[in-house]
């Protein structure tokens, strides 16, 4: 049994029932929802190719999906968060940037969905970031919105959280047009494909245009000052100010890149950064407390 499979099997039973009593998650394993029932458009023949687990990372993703982590019914607050793990777009850090934050969010009342997206930098694969990865991000948002009642979600409260390259996935999903097709045969494709809010943790620079659209979602952003990509957040802060979009940014003195949920860091600030995310979610998403 691989380390990744072992971690998934340790999911608590409390996450096994949706707020509406739907058996979305078995006691031994989270539910997995393919983004497309018959495989990704244009690549349906690759749907059944197996993923490859290497330690905590996954490659060979050809059938993009959402892994569902639901809160206990009495804790559920109606907010859904799609999580895009990092990995440089050549692999997926599914545990540290996916399972760990999903378990944390579910324990605090948020419905979490870990996105396995196609890897545009995996050698030998045909996927393009601004085409197929964008398609996966938008489809994930549409999928969660289309099943909002099933997951007990509130309209207008479906967001995205991205780590490192996963932040780039969130960015391109936030900054590209997200209108659905009202005439689409698939009802999922009729949904709006842009999240209501975004959370970026040490994101990369890809997917951010020089001028942000007016409907850019509000943002929570966090990075360490000794991370090579600190300028990404500094530039985003100015662009948010230019278009009048609310944001909150935390830049810690040190912490490097890839600290995930801070579980292995010796720095108190990094260990406790997820609490700052909960504060922001409480003020700006869950309760929308005015200035």
Phi and psi in degrees as a GROMACS rama.xvg file:
@    title "Ramachandran Plot"
@    xaxis  label "Phi"
@    yaxis  label "Psi"
@TYPE xy
-74.4839  164.244  UNK-2
-61.8371  -40.1651  UNK-3
-64.4714  -44.8595  UNK-4
-63.4885  -38.3239  UNK-5
-61.7672  -41.0411  UNK-6
-63.864  -40.8215  UNK-7
-67.5398  -33.3389  UNK-8
-72.2909  -13.6228  UNK-9
-88.9617  6.39562  UNK-10
-56.1249  132.702  UNK-11
-68.9178  148.395  UNK-12
-61.214  -25.7642  UNK-13
-62.2214  -20.9429  UNK-14
-91.329  14.103  UNK-15
-96.5477  -2.76861  UNK-16
-129.659  133.077  UNK-17
-74.7325  166.159  UNK-18
-58.6287  -22.1816  UNK-19
-99.7889  9.63477  UNK-20
82.1125  8.74788  UNK-21
-76.9787  133.453  UNK-22
-79.6986  74.0502  UNK-23
-80.4951  -24.9821  UNK-24
-133.499  126.731  UNK-25
-78.132  164.026  UNK-26
-64.3895  -25.6998  UNK-27
-101.37  -9.06854  UNK-28
-165.085  137.462  UNK-29
-66.1606  152.843  UNK-30
-72.7162  144.044  UNK-31
-120.353  127.012  UNK-32
-112.941  112.423  UNK-33
-61.9535  142.335  UNK-34
-67.3064  -31.8095  UNK-35
-129.992  130.202  UNK-36
-60.1006  -36.5913  UNK-37
-104.506  12.7917  UNK-38
102.66  163.523  UNK-39
-63.224  138.778  UNK-40
-55.16  129.244  UNK-41
86.9896  -12.6089  UNK-42
-131.366  29.5487  UNK-43
-58.4437  -30.7079  UNK-44
-72.6862  -7.20698  UNK-45
-103.641  3.408  UNK-46
-55.4863  -37.6242  UNK-47
-97.3971  7.64257  UNK-48
-68.4721  130.453  UNK-49
-70.166  143.511  UNK-50
-72.668  159.143  UNK-51
-116.603  121.128  UNK-52
-97.3382  127.894  UNK-53
-130.068  97.1264  UNK-54
66.3626  -120.823  UNK-55
-94.6764  2.07583  UNK-56
-107.037  157.442  UNK-57
-128.563  137.707  UNK-58
-128.431  -177.861  UNK-59
61.0149  49.7436  UNK-60
-94.1535  108.992  UNK-61
-119.624  -11.4405  UNK-62
-123.492  77.5137  UNK-63
-56.2837  147.215  UNK-64
-153.818  170.896  UNK-65
-119.202  129.865  UNK-66
-100.211  127.085  UNK-67
-99.0326  128.893  UNK-68
-125.861  105.943  UNK-69
-102.259  146.675  UNK-70
-76.5081  166.233  UNK-71
-60.8982  141.852  UNK-72
-52.363  -39.2661  UNK-73
-73.5232  -15.0961  UNK-74
-99.4226  -17.0822  UNK-75
-58.8478  130.862  UNK-76
-113.417  2.19536  UNK-77
87.2724  3.40676  UNK-78
-101.905  133.271  UNK-79
-112.585  138.628  UNK-80
-132.253  120.298  UNK-81
-90.7523  127.084  UNK-82
-108.167  125.335  UNK-83
-107.331  106.533  UNK-84
-67.2385  162.892  UNK-85
-90.5823  -166.066  UNK-86
136.329  15.334  UNK-87
69.3865  15.7543  UNK-88
64.4102  10.3628  UNK-89
-113.133  -14.7063  UNK-90
-154.982  172.066  UNK-91
-123.441  117.348  UNK-92
-79.192  74.5238  UNK-93
-66.951  -32.1091  UNK-94
-77.9841  -63.9578  UNK-95
-67.8298  -33.1578  UNK-96
-107.496  11.921  UNK-97
-137.402  -71.214  UNK-98
-64.2021  -45.9913  UNK-99
-59.5284  -53.1342  UNK-100
-65.4577  -31.6921  UNK-101
-65.2508  -44.3289  UNK-102
-62.9987  -41.1516  UNK-103
-62.4019  -47.2768  UNK-104
-65.9715  -43.099  UNK-105
-62.2166  -38.6281  UNK-106
-64.5342  -20.9653  UNK-107
-105.533  16.9707  UNK-108
98.7656  -0.916307  UNK-109
-97.2479  137.119  UNK-110
-78.4474  123.252  UNK-111
-116.536  143.152  UNK-112
-134.89  111.103  UNK-113
-86.5475  123.144  UNK-114
-91.4136  122.296  UNK-115
-95.8479  107.434  UNK-116
-107.429  159.738  UNK-117
-69.9779  147.196  UNK-118
-101.719  106.782  UNK-119
-77.6308  -12.2717  UNK-120
-111.374  7.58378  UNK-121
-72.1933  123.891  UNK-122
-53.3004  135.262  UNK-123
85.6461  -3.13893  UNK-124
-98.6311  150.581  UNK-125
-89.6756  2.61222  UNK-126
-77.4602  143.197  UNK-127
-113.485  139.819  UNK-128
-61.3791  -50.457  UNK-129
-79.8531  3.04637  UNK-130
-119.309  -66.4111  UNK-131
-81.6437  -39.4945  UNK-132
-67.8641  -42.0762  UNK-133
-58.4858  -43.4484  UNK-134
-58.7576  -41.2223  UNK-135
-66.2017  -43.1217  UNK-136
-62.1177  -47.4238  UNK-137
-66.4442  -40.2368  UNK-138
-64.6836  -35.5556  UNK-139
-62.4622  -45.1981  UNK-140
-62.7539  -45.3313  UNK-141
-63.2202  -39.6607  UNK-142
-62.5318  -47.4788  UNK-143
-64.3422  -42.3474  UNK-144
-63.127  -38.4723  UNK-145
-67.8112  -21.1937  UNK-146
-115.683  24.3968  UNK-147
-58.4708  -41.8921  UNK-148
-63.9886  -41.1559  UNK-149
-61.1955  -38.9093  UNK-150
-88.7201  -1.61869  UNK-151
72.3111  35.1803  UNK-152
-96.8541  151.448  UNK-153
-90.232  136.537  UNK-154
-57.6254  134.803  UNK-155
84.856  10.9088  UNK-156
-133.674  53.9833  UNK-157
-119.883  114.497  UNK-158
-123.327  -176.527  UNK-159
-132.311  145.847  UNK-160
-126.449  127.588  UNK-161
-131.34  139.505  UNK-162
-109.129  128.002  UNK-163
54.5652  -119.805  UNK-164
-62.9443  -25.7024  UNK-165
-63.5895  -29.3475  UNK-166
-64.7184  -32.8356  UNK-167
-68.058  -36.2734  UNK-168
-63.4668  -43.9436  UNK-169
-61.9334  -44.2206  UNK-170
-59.5559  -50.6782  UNK-171
-65.8609  -31.4208  UNK-172
-69.3531  -33.1448  UNK-173
-78.0569  -31.069  UNK-174
-103.343  -8.36885  UNK-175
-92.1346  153.683  UNK-176
-57.2515  139.431  UNK-177
-119.965  12.8402  UNK-178
-60.0787  137.438  UNK-179
-82.8729  170.81  UNK-180
-101.395  106.489  UNK-181
-63.0533  -18.5999  UNK-182
-99.2295  6.39148  UNK-183
-63.3862  139.911  UNK-184
-66.3496  -34.8995  UNK-185
-86.3865  116.047  UNK-186
-60.6053  -24.5011  UNK-187
-62.1746  -37.1119  UNK-188
-72.9714  -5.95039  UNK-189
-84.1873  -14.4243  UNK-190
-77.5886  155.983  UNK-191
-69.8286  134.774  UNK-192
-103.544  13.8551  UNK-193
-109.932  134.443  UNK-194
-68.9005  160.834  UNK-195
-81.8927  -21.3696  UNK-196
-155.006  162.128  UNK-197
-135.251  147.339  UNK-198
-133.591  121.603  UNK-199
-117.098  121.099  UNK-200
-115.404  117.048  UNK-201
35.7276  60.2537  UNK-202
-75.6967  155.649  UNK-203
-82.0811  175.152  UNK-204
-87.4961  -10.6014  UNK-205
-72.2962  143.589  UNK-206
92.7536  0.105942  UNK-207
-104.745  116.552  UNK-208
-75.4702  165.686  UNK-209
-68.2526  -27.9342  UNK-210
-129.004  126.353  UNK-211
-80.365  145.413  UNK-212
-68.7737  157.48  UNK-213
-64.9011  -26.6476  UNK-214
-94.0045  26.1331  UNK-215
-59.0558  130.561  UNK-216
-69.6027  150.883  UNK-217
-61.3  156.005  UNK-218
-135.472  146.288  UNK-219
-112.697  129.316  UNK-220
-134.565  145.757  UNK-221
-153.322  138.735  UNK-222
-162.208  163.239  UNK-223
-94.6283  146.468  UNK-224
-65.362  -21.3203  UNK-225
-97.0111  15.502  UNK-226
-84.4768  139.194  UNK-227
-64.0804  -17.0571  UNK-228
-104.922  19.4923  UNK-229
-57.8022  -34.1196  UNK-230
-62.8398  -23.7093  UNK-231
-58.8579  -46.2399  UNK-232
-73.3535  -36.2494  UNK-233
-60.8071  -43.3217  UNK-234
-67.7339  -39.9793  UNK-235
-63.8192  -38.6819  UNK-236
-56.9344  -44.6907  UNK-237
-66.2435  -38.8697  UNK-238
-69.4055  -35.4006  UNK-239
-63.3421  -41.5255  UNK-240
-63.1674  -37.7802  UNK-241
-62.4195  -33.5516  UNK-242
-106.227  2.97957  UNK-243
72.7663  33.0004  UNK-244
-99.9825  135.487  UNK-245
-68.9379  143.924  UNK-246
-152.258  159.412  UNK-247
-135.311  132.066  UNK-248
-128.243  136.01  UNK-249
-121.375  122.498  UNK-250
-120.069  108.98  UNK-251
-85.7576  153.748  UNK-252
-57.7361  -48.0532  UNK-253
-145.563  167.831  UNK-254
156.228  -16.7456  UNK-255
69.302  -158.306  UNK-256
-116.487  142.648  UNK-257
84.3289  30.6487  UNK-258
-82.9637  -0.899046  UNK-259
56.8075  -131.148  UNK-260
-86.1454  10.3818  UNK-261
80.4677  11.455  UNK-262
-66.739  -27.7781  UNK-263
-104.245  -2.9177  UNK-264
-78.4828  149.186  UNK-265
-92.6257  -5.20049  UNK-266
-89.8459  126.24  UNK-267
-60.1095  -38.0524  UNK-268
-62.4258  -40.1535  UNK-269
-73.7513  -38.2863  UNK-270
-59.393  -34.0645  UNK-271
-103.942  7.59853  UNK-272
-60.6123  -33.6769  UNK-273
-58.4867  -25.7905  UNK-274
-66.6147  -33.0366  UNK-275
-66.9114  -35.6163  UNK-276
-64.1293  -43.3618  UNK-277
-62.9508  -39.1436  UNK-278
-58.7124  -47.323  UNK-279
-64.251  -43.9467  UNK-280
-60.4174  -41.518  UNK-281
-60.3271  -47.3115  UNK-282
-78.9058  -38.774  UNK-283
-104.749  -20.6693  UNK-284
-117.372  -54.6918  UNK-285
-69.627  -44.2382  UNK-286
-115.594  -17.471  UNK-287
50.5688  55.9257  UNK-288
-68.3739  127.558  UNK-289
-69.0558  162.186  UNK-290
